Amino acid sequence: MSNIIVPKRGILMPTREGFKAGGFYIVDMIRPSWDNEVIWREEMFENLIVNEGLEELFTNGLTGSALYLGLTGTTPNVQAADTLASKSWTEFTGYDEVTRELWDFVQTVASATNAASRAEFTITSPAQTIGGVFAARSSTKAETASVLYSAAAFATGDRTGNQAGDIIRQTYIANATDDGI
C-alpha cells in the first residue's frame, strides 16, 4: 500500500512499498522395499505462482482455505495464465491415496511449510512418468474447477522407474519477503 508524504511546499509525493511472494518444493521418492532408501530427490526453486494463485493470495490469503498438493504426469510447461481447466499438462493420479494430499503447514512470521508433515503419495501405477508438482484448492484428484495456486517442473525433467509401493514425499515452503524497494 502506498503512503502519501506531504512536504512543506504542499506537493504530494507517493512512496512505494512492496513484497515478493514465492516458494519452493522438495520432493523425495522413497523405496520402502529398500529400507526406505531415497531413490531420488528434487529441489525446485523455480516454481510459478500462477495468475489465479496470485489473485487467490490477495483475496483469501495463503492460508484462507486449504491447499492440496498433487503430482503432474510429464514435465509441465507452467505458464502464468494456467488454470486447472486450461493447463497443457496432465495430473498424475496413479497413487493409492483417494485425494490430493493436504498441505498441512506450520506458519512462521514470513513463511509456511509442511516439512514436519510432508504429503505422501503411495505409487500404484508403476513405471509411470512423474514430471512435476502443483498446489490447488481442491482435494479431488483430476478435477479442473478449483484454483491452481502454483506448479513446477522437476529440475532434471521427467522421473520414471517408480515401482508399486514407492512413496513420493512432497514438501512445499511458501515465503514472503520485502522487495527491498
C-alpha positions in Angstrom: 0.0 0.0 0.0 1.4 3.5 -0.9 1.7 6.2 1.7 1.4 9.8 0.8 4.0 12.2 2.1 3.1 15.9 2.1 6.3 18.0 2.2 6.4 21.7 3.3 5.7 23.0 -0.2 2.5 21.1 -0.4 3.4 18.7 -3.3 2.1 15.2 -2.9 4.8 12.6 -3.3 3.8 8.9 -3.3 6.1 6.3 -1.7 6.2 2.7 -2.7 6.2 -0.4 -0.6 6.1 -4.0 -1.8 6.8 -7.6 -1.2 7.7 -10.7 -3.0 5.8 -14.0 -2.6 7.3 -17.3 -3.6 8.1 -20.7 -2.6 9.7 -24.0 -3.5 9.1 -27.7 -3.5 11.2 -30.5 -2.2 10.3 -34.0 -3.5 11.8 -37.3 -2.5 11.0 -40.8 -3.8 11.4 -43.4 -1.1 11.5 -47.2 -1.8 10.2 -49.0 1.3 11.4 -52.3 -0.1 15.0 -51.0 0.1 14.8 -50.0 3.8 13.2 -46.6 2.9 16.2 -45.5 0.8 15.8 -42.2 -1.0 15.9 -43.2 -4.7 15.8 -39.6 -6.0 15.4 -36.0 -4.7 14.2 -32.9 -6.5 14.6 -29.4 -5.1 12.8 -27.0 -7.3 13.4 -23.3 -6.6 11.8 -22.3 -9.9 8.1 -22.7 -9.2 5.5 -20.3 -10.5 2.6 -18.9 -8.6 0.2 -18.6 -11.5 -2.1 -15.5 -12.0 -5.1 -17.1 -10.4 -2.9 -18.2 -7.5 -1.8 -14.6 -7.0 -5.4 -13.4 -7.1 -6.3 -16.1 -4.6 -3.4 -14.9 -2.4 -4.7 -11.4 -2.4 -8.3 -12.3 -1.9 -8.2 -15.1 0.7 -4.6 -15.2 1.8 -2.3 -18.2 1.5 -3.9 -19.9 4.5 -7.5 -18.7 3.9 -8.6 -22.1 2.8 -6.9 -25.4 2.4 -4.3 -26.1 -0.2 -3.7 -29.6 -1.6 -0.6 -30.9 -3.3 -0.5 -33.0 -6.4 1.8 -34.6 -9.0 2.0 -33.9 -12.7 2.4 -36.5 -15.5 5.1 -35.5 -17.9 7.1 -32.3 -17.3 4.7 -29.4 -17.1 5.3 -26.2 -19.1 3.8 -24.0 -16.5 2.5 -20.6 -17.7 1.3 -17.6 -15.7 -2.1 -17.9 -17.3 -2.5 -21.6 -16.4 -5.6 -22.7 -14.5 -6.6 -26.3 -13.7 -9.1 -26.1 -16.6 -6.7 -24.6 -19.2 -3.3 -26.1 -18.3 -1.4 -28.0 -21.0 -0.1 -30.6 -18.6 -1.8 -33.6 -17.0 -2.2 -34.6 -13.4 -0.6 -37.9 -12.3 -3.3 -39.9 -10.3 -1.6 -43.3 -10.1 -1.3 -43.3 -6.4 -3.2 -45.1 -3.6 -4.5 -42.1 -1.7 -8.1 -41.2 -2.5 -7.5 -37.5 -2.8 -4.7 -35.0 -3.4 -2.7 -34.6 -0.2 -3.4 -31.7 2.3 -0.7 -29.1 2.7 -0.6 -29.4 6.5 1.6 -26.5 7.2 3.2 -24.7 10.2 3.3 -20.9 9.8 6.1 -18.6 11.0 6.4 -14.8 10.6 7.2 -14.9 6.8 6.9 -18.5 5.7 4.8 -21.6 6.0 5.9 -25.2 5.4 4.7 -28.8 5.7 8.2 -30.1 6.4 7.1 -31.6 9.7 4.1 -33.3 8.0 5.0 -33.9 4.3 2.5 -35.0 1.8 2.9 -38.7 0.8 1.7 -40.4 -2.3 2.0 -44.2 -2.5 2.5 -45.3 -6.1 0.1 -47.9 -7.5 0.8 -47.4 -11.2 4.5 -48.4 -11.6 6.8 -47.3 -14.4 4.7 -44.1 -15.0 6.2 -40.7 -15.7 6.1 -38.0 -13.0 7.3 -34.6 -14.2 6.5 -32.1 -11.5 4.2 -30.9 -8.7 1.4 -28.4 -8.1 -0.8 -26.9 -5.3 -4.5 -26.3 -5.8 -7.5 -25.5 -3.6 -9.4 -28.8 -4.1 -8.6 -32.3 -2.8 -10.3 -34.1 -5.6 -8.0 -35.9 -8.0 -8.1 -34.7 -11.6 -10.7 -32.0 -11.0 -10.4 -28.8 -13.0 -12.7 -26.3 -11.4 -10.8 -25.1 -8.4 -8.0 -22.6 -8.1 -4.5 -23.6 -9.2 -2.1 -21.9 -6.9 1.4 -22.9 -8.1 3.2 -25.5 -10.2 6.7 -26.5 -11.0 8.6 -28.9 -13.3 11.3 -31.2 -11.9 14.7 -29.5 -12.5 16.1 -32.8 -14.0 13.0 -33.5 -16.2 10.7 -36.4 -16.1 11.2 -39.1 -13.5 10.4 -42.7 -14.4 11.3 -46.1 -12.9 9.0 -45.9 -10.0 7.6 -49.2 -8.6 4.3 -50.0 -6.9 4.6 -49.2 -3.3 7.2 -46.4 -3.8 6.4 -43.3 -1.8 6.6 -39.7 -3.1 7.1 -37.3 -0.3 6.4 -33.7 -1.1 7.3 -30.5 0.9 6.1 -27.0 -0.1 7.7 -24.0 1.6 5.9 -20.7 0.9 7.5 -17.4 1.9 7.1 -13.7 1.6 9.8 -11.0 1.9 10.1 -7.3 1.5 11.1 -6.5 -2.1 13.7 -4.1 -1.0 12.2 -1.0 -2.7 
